[in-house]
Amino acid sequence: MRIKDENLIGIFAALGVEFESGAEFAKKTSLGIGGTSDRLVIHRHDALPEVINLLRQAGVPYRFLGGGSNVLLPDGELPWVILQLARQDPDIRINGNFVIVDCAADLGRMVTTCAKRNLGGMEGLIGVPGTVGGALRMNAGAYGTQIGPFVREVQVFRASTGRIITLRGSEINFEYRHTSFSPDDIMLSVRLELPSRPYNEILQGIRICNEKRRASQPLNQKSAGCIFKNPPGGSAGRMIDELGLKGHSVGDARVSDRHANFFVNAGHATAADMLALISDVRRRVHERYGVELEEEVIIWKET
């Protein structure tokens, strides 16, 4: 999708919005897959309502992209203009046990910054790629840790009303890899409450989690993390592994040799390759185990 109205582009510039024509999103996602579109980078949160209103008035469809680490975009020319938030400065503010974090901030950087102030609890998230907003959207978790229990407030742009609102943590339903945020909500900032812990203790927890990741995950390959959610009481990776599907591929989309629930872009995989591999693995798991796997990766569909 391209914005051809130069007047509209000029208005965006006046609002502090950075315009990139024909951005290549294969370069902006951890899977290395995605088509092209115009990109708007929002530098001021208070400009969002007007930006969205202008796009709607102009009849320009849009989608919001976070850090691009847990998403599969279509190939070719995308049918939406893509919006992204610029990271605010400062992006992390600490007051006692409370931390206010810009949702465009890097999740791992937030964990380490808090650790240096003797604030822990989220060591398991240190190696989870992406932004804080993405972690909120899916209630990211690893090694027994989820972000949801630490959330006290979230500032959200709610596109359905065109307003920026603040939600209390108690108003948000955090479940396994799922939250009650509306699909068109854009998370702007979050207020967390973290427990005090000695820095050395936090650092040891971070080291243990990093060692586990290095031993089991394809960190040096293009992936979107786990493709499927674990079914209740089970492990998607274990079932895929037991089927002997490590290394199984469609085109350049391949089941990782290190972790069967990680699918990697082994070269020049397309979205069609990855979707075909996801469908094939899901079918085989269902035939063998009677389990219908649900995607953890967010798949953008054109319709």
C-alpha positions as CSV (number, residue, x, y, z in Angstrom):
1,M,0.0,0.0,0.0
2,R,1.4,3.4,-1.0
3,I,0.4,6.9,0.1
4,K,0.3,9.1,-3.0
5,D,-1.1,12.2,-1.4
6,E,1.8,14.5,-0.9
7,N,-0.3,16.8,1.2
8,L,-1.1,14.0,3.6
9,I,2.6,13.1,3.8
10,G,3.3,16.7,4.7
11,I,0.8,16.7,7.5
12,F,2.3,13.6,8.9
13,A,5.7,15.3,8.9
14,A,4.3,18.2,10.8
15,L,3.0,15.7,13.4
16,G,6.5,14.3,13.9
17,V,5.8,11.1,11.9
18,E,8.6,9.7,9.9
19,F,7.6,8.5,6.4
20,E,9.4,5.6,4.6
21,S,8.3,4.8,1.1
22,G,8.4,1.2,0.0
23,A,9.9,-0.2,3.1
24,E,11.0,-3.8,2.8
25,F,9.6,-5.7,5.8
26,A,11.6,-8.9,5.2
27,K,14.4,-6.7,6.7
28,K,12.3,-5.7,9.6
29,T,11.1,-9.1,10.9
30,S,13.0,-11.8,12.7
31,L,11.8,-14.4,10.2
32,G,13.2,-12.4,7.3
33,I,9.9,-12.8,5.5
34,G,7.5,-10.0,4.5
35,G,6.5,-7.8,1.5
36,T,6.8,-4.1,0.9
37,S,4.7,-1.1,1.9
38,D,4.9,2.5,3.0
39,R,5.9,2.8,6.7
40,L,4.9,5.5,9.2
41,V,7.1,5.7,12.4
42,I,5.2,7.5,15.2
43,H,7.5,9.6,17.3
44,R,4.9,11.2,19.5
45,H,2.2,9.1,21.2
46,D,-0.2,12.0,21.4
47,A,-0.1,12.2,17.6
48,L,-1.6,8.7,17.2
49,P,-5.3,9.7,17.3
50,E,-4.8,12.3,14.5
51,V,-2.7,10.0,12.4
52,I,-5.3,7.2,12.6
53,N,-8.1,9.7,11.8
54,L,-6.2,11.0,8.8
55,L,-5.6,7.5,7.4
56,R,-9.3,6.6,7.9
57,Q,-10.5,9.9,6.2
58,A,-8.2,9.1,3.3
59,G,-9.4,5.5,3.0
60,V,-5.9,4.2,3.6
61,P,-5.9,0.8,5.4
62,Y,-3.2,0.3,8.0
63,R,-1.7,-2.3,10.4
64,F,0.5,-1.8,13.4
65,L,3.8,-3.7,13.7
66,G,5.8,-4.0,16.9
67,G,9.3,-5.3,16.9
68,G,8.6,-7.9,14.2
69,S,9.8,-10.8,16.2
70,N,6.7,-13.0,16.5
71,V,4.9,-12.4,13.3
72,L,4.6,-13.8,9.8
73,L,3.8,-11.2,7.1
74,P,2.6,-11.9,3.6
75,D,4.8,-11.7,0.5
76,G,4.6,-9.0,-2.2
77,E,3.0,-5.6,-1.9
78,L,1.2,-5.5,1.4
79,P,-2.4,-4.2,1.4
80,W,-1.8,-1.9,4.4
81,V,0.4,1.0,5.3
82,I,2.5,-0.2,8.3
83,L,2.6,1.9,11.5
84,Q,5.4,1.5,14.1
85,L,6.2,3.4,17.3
86,A,9.6,5.0,17.8
87,R,11.2,4.4,21.1
88,Q,10.7,7.3,23.5
89,D,13.7,8.8,25.4
90,P,14.0,7.9,28.1
91,D,12.3,4.6,27.5
92,I,12.7,3.2,31.0
93,R,12.0,5.2,34.3
94,I,12.4,3.6,37.7
95,N,11.0,4.8,41.0
96,G,11.4,2.3,43.8
97,N,9.9,-1.0,42.8
98,F,7.8,0.6,40.0
99,V,9.1,0.8,36.5
100,I,7.4,2.8,33.7
101,V,8.5,1.4,30.3
102,D,7.9,2.6,26.8
103,C,6.3,-0.2,24.8
104,A,8.7,0.3,21.9
105,A,11.6,-0.5,24.3
106,D,13.6,-3.7,23.9
107,L,12.4,-6.4,26.3
108,G,15.8,-7.8,27.1
109,R,17.3,-4.3,27.7
110,M,14.4,-3.6,30.1
111,V,15.2,-6.8,32.1
112,T,18.9,-6.0,32.4
113,T,18.3,-2.3,33.2
114,C,16.0,-3.3,36.0
115,A,18.5,-5.9,37.3
116,K,21.1,-3.2,37.7
117,R,18.7,-1.5,40.0
118,N,18.1,-4.7,42.0
119,L,14.7,-5.3,40.5
120,G,14.1,-8.9,39.4
121,G,11.3,-11.4,38.7
122,M,11.6,-11.4,35.0
123,E,14.9,-13.2,34.4
124,G,13.2,-15.8,32.2
125,L,12.3,-13.1,29.7
126,I,15.9,-12.0,29.1
127,G,16.2,-13.9,25.8
128,V,12.7,-13.4,24.5
129,P,13.2,-11.2,21.4
130,G,11.1,-8.2,20.6
131,T,9.6,-5.2,22.3
132,V,7.9,-4.7,25.6
133,G,4.6,-4.0,23.8
134,G,4.8,-7.3,22.0
135,A,5.5,-9.1,25.3
136,L,2.3,-7.5,26.7
137,R,0.2,-8.4,23.7
138,M,0.9,-12.1,24.0
139,N,1.7,-12.3,27.7
140,A,5.2,-13.4,26.8
141,G,6.8,-16.0,29.1
142,A,9.6,-18.5,29.5
143,Y,11.0,-20.7,32.2
144,G,8.1,-20.2,34.5
145,T,8.0,-16.4,34.1
146,Q,5.2,-14.3,32.4
147,I,5.0,-10.6,32.2
148,G,1.3,-10.4,33.1
149,P,1.6,-10.7,36.9
150,F,3.9,-7.7,37.1
151,V,1.6,-5.3,35.2
152,R,-0.1,-2.5,37.2
153,E,-1.1,-0.2,34.4
154,V,-1.0,0.0,30.6
155,Q,-1.4,3.1,28.5
156,V,-3.2,2.1,25.3
157,F,-4.4,3.8,22.1
158,R,-7.8,2.3,21.5
159,A,-8.4,2.6,17.8
160,S,-12.1,1.8,18.2
161,T,-12.7,5.0,20.1
162,G,-9.7,7.0,18.9
163,R,-8.7,7.7,22.4
164,I,-5.6,7.1,24.6
165,I,-6.7,5.4,27.8
166,T,-5.0,3.9,30.9
167,L,-6.0,0.3,31.9
168,R,-5.3,-1.0,35.3
169,G,-3.6,-4.4,35.5
170,S,-6.7,-5.8,37.1
171,E,-8.8,-4.8,34.1
172,I,-6.6,-6.9,31.7
173,N,-7.0,-10.7,31.4
174,F,-3.6,-12.4,31.1
175,E,-3.7,-16.0,30.1
176,Y,-1.2,-18.4,28.5
177,R,0.0,-16.6,25.4
178,H,-3.2,-14.5,25.3
179,T,-4.5,-11.3,26.7
180,S,-7.8,-9.4,26.6
181,F,-6.4,-6.4,24.6
182,S,-8.5,-5.6,21.6
183,P,-6.9,-6.5,18.2
184,D,-6.6,-2.8,17.3
185,D,-5.2,-1.7,20.6
186,I,-1.7,-0.1,20.4
187,M,0.2,-0.4,23.7
188,L,2.1,2.8,24.5
189,S,3.6,2.3,27.9
190,V,3.4,0.0,30.9
191,R,3.8,0.4,34.6
192,L,5.3,-2.6,36.3
193,E,5.9,-3.5,39.9
194,L,9.0,-5.7,40.4
195,P,10.3,-7.4,43.5
196,S,13.6,-6.3,45.0
197,R,16.4,-8.9,44.6
198,P,20.2,-8.8,44.9
199,Y,21.9,-8.0,41.6
200,N,24.1,-11.1,41.8
201,E,21.0,-13.3,42.3
202,I,19.3,-11.8,39.3
203,L,22.4,-12.1,37.2
204,Q,22.7,-15.8,38.1
205,G,19.1,-16.4,37.0
206,I,19.8,-14.6,33.7
207,R,22.9,-16.7,33.1
208,I,21.0,-19.9,33.6
209,C,18.2,-18.9,31.2
210,N,20.7,-17.8,28.6
211,E,22.6,-21.1,28.9
212,K,19.3,-23.1,28.4
213,R,18.5,-21.0,25.3
214,R,21.9,-21.4,23.7
215,A,21.7,-25.2,24.3
216,S,18.3,-25.7,22.8
217,Q,17.3,-22.9,20.4
218,P,18.5,-21.9,16.9
219,L,19.6,-18.4,18.0
220,N,21.7,-17.8,15.0
221,Q,19.0,-18.5,12.5
222,K,16.0,-16.5,11.3
223,S,12.9,-17.6,13.3
224,A,9.9,-16.2,15.1
225,G,10.3,-18.2,18.3
226,C,7.9,-21.0,19.0
227,I,5.4,-21.5,16.1
228,F,2.8,-23.3,18.2
229,K,1.4,-22.9,21.6
230,N,1.8,-25.9,23.9
231,P,-1.5,-27.8,24.3
232,P,-2.8,-28.2,27.8
233,G,-0.6,-30.7,29.6
234,G,1.6,-31.3,26.5
235,S,4.5,-30.0,24.5
236,A,4.2,-29.0,20.8
237,G,7.9,-29.4,20.4
238,R,8.0,-32.9,21.9
239,M,5.2,-34.1,19.6
240,I,6.9,-32.6,16.5
241,D,10.2,-34.1,17.5
242,E,8.7,-37.6,18.1
243,L,7.3,-37.5,14.6
244,G,10.8,-37.2,13.3
245,L,10.1,-33.8,11.7
246,K,13.3,-32.0,12.7
247,G,14.8,-30.8,9.4
248,H,11.5,-31.3,7.6
249,S,11.1,-28.4,5.1
250,V,8.9,-26.8,2.5
251,G,11.1,-24.7,0.2
252,D,13.5,-22.8,2.5
253,A,11.1,-23.0,5.5
254,R,12.4,-25.7,7.8
255,V,11.7,-27.3,11.2
256,S,14.8,-26.5,13.3
257,D,17.2,-29.3,14.1
258,R,17.7,-27.8,17.6
259,H,14.1,-27.2,18.7
260,A,11.2,-28.8,16.8
261,N,8.8,-25.9,17.7
262,F,11.1,-23.4,16.0
263,F,10.6,-23.1,12.3
264,V,13.5,-21.2,10.5
265,N,14.1,-19.4,7.3
266,A,17.0,-21.4,6.0
267,G,17.6,-19.2,3.0
268,H,14.9,-17.3,1.0
269,A,11.7,-18.8,2.5
270,T,8.5,-17.1,1.4
271,A,5.4,-16.7,3.5
272,A,3.8,-19.4,1.4
273,D,6.6,-21.8,2.3
274,M,6.2,-21.1,6.0
275,L,2.4,-21.4,5.9
276,A,2.6,-24.7,4.0
277,L,5.1,-26.0,6.6
278,I,2.9,-24.9,9.5
279,S,-0.1,-26.6,7.9
280,D,1.7,-29.8,7.2
281,V,3.2,-30.2,10.7
282,R,-0.2,-29.4,12.3
283,R,-1.9,-32.0,10.1
284,R,0.7,-34.7,11.1
285,V,0.4,-33.9,14.8
286,H,-3.4,-34.1,14.6
287,E,-3.3,-37.5,12.7
288,R,-0.9,-39.0,15.3
289,Y,-2.0,-37.4,18.5
290,G,-5.5,-36.1,17.9
291,V,-4.3,-32.6,19.0
292,E,-5.1,-29.5,17.0
293,L,-2.1,-27.2,17.5
294,E,-2.8,-23.4,17.7
295,E,-0.3,-20.9,16.4
296,E,1.7,-18.8,18.8
297,V,3.2,-16.9,15.9
298,I,0.9,-14.1,14.7
299,I,0.0,-14.7,11.0
300,W,-1.1,-11.6,9.1
301,K,-3.8,-12.5,6.6
302,E,-4.7,-10.3,3.7
303,T,-8.5,-10.9,4.0
